[in-house]
Amino acid sequence: MEKVRFAMKKIKISIGVTTLGLVLFIILCSLPLSIVFLQLYLFCLTGCLIWMVVTILKNGEPSRHAFDDRFYEDTDLGPH
């Protein structure tokens, strides 16, 4: 149980850092900054995005439902 909690904490941290980086990038784009700085920041943001995806794929839990049963996790298509 403790292992699952730790894995979920890692996922939340990676999503939070990537989201914060994206919001900061949007704010920085509105300022008169150097294009080289923005390109470097965007390159680092791409690394954060890759880190987030790898963290979710390694530590996430798969759905209990098949794709044919439920298109989305919260939508039940009912009997066929």
N, C-alpha and C positions, 0 to 999 in steps of 0.2 A: 504494500500500500504506500509506503514511504517512497518507493522508487517511482511510482506513478505520479505522486505529488511533485517530486523533483523534476520529472520530465515535463509536466505541465508548466512548472515555473520557468524552465528553460524556454519553452515555446512562447510564453507570455513576454519574457524579456526580449527575445528576438523580434517579436512582432512590435513591441513598444519602441525599441531602438530604431527599427526600420521606419515606422510611422513617423516618429519624431524627426528623423533625418529627412524624410520626404517633405514634411511641413516646413522645416527649416530651409530646405532647398527652394521651395515655392516663395518663401519670404525673401531669400537672398536674390532670387531672380528679379524681384521688383526693385532692388537697390542697384545703383550704378557701380558695379564691380567689374573686375577684369574677367574677360571670357575664359582665360586660362584657369583662373581660380574656380570658376563655375564648372568647367570641364573636369577638373581634378576632383571636385566635390561630387559631381555626378558619377565619376568612376568609382569613388569610395561608396556611394549610395548603391551602385550596382553590386558591389561586394556584399553589402549588408543584405540586399535582396536575396542573393545566392545563399548566404548564411541562414537567413530565415527559412527559405525553402528546404534546405538540407536538414535543419533542426526539426521542422514539422514532419518531414518524411521519416526521419530516424526515430523521433520520440512520440509522434502522434498515434492515436488509436484509430484503427480502421472501423468503418461503419459496420453495424451488426446486420444491415439490410443489403440485399442485392440491388443492383441498379434497376433491374426490371420490376422489383417489388415497390421501391420508392425512388422516384426520380430525384427528389430532394430528401434530405434526412427528415424533415418535418412534414412531408406530404405523403399520406397514405393513399395509394391508388385503388385500394380495395381488391376484392376478388376478381379474377379475370374470367 
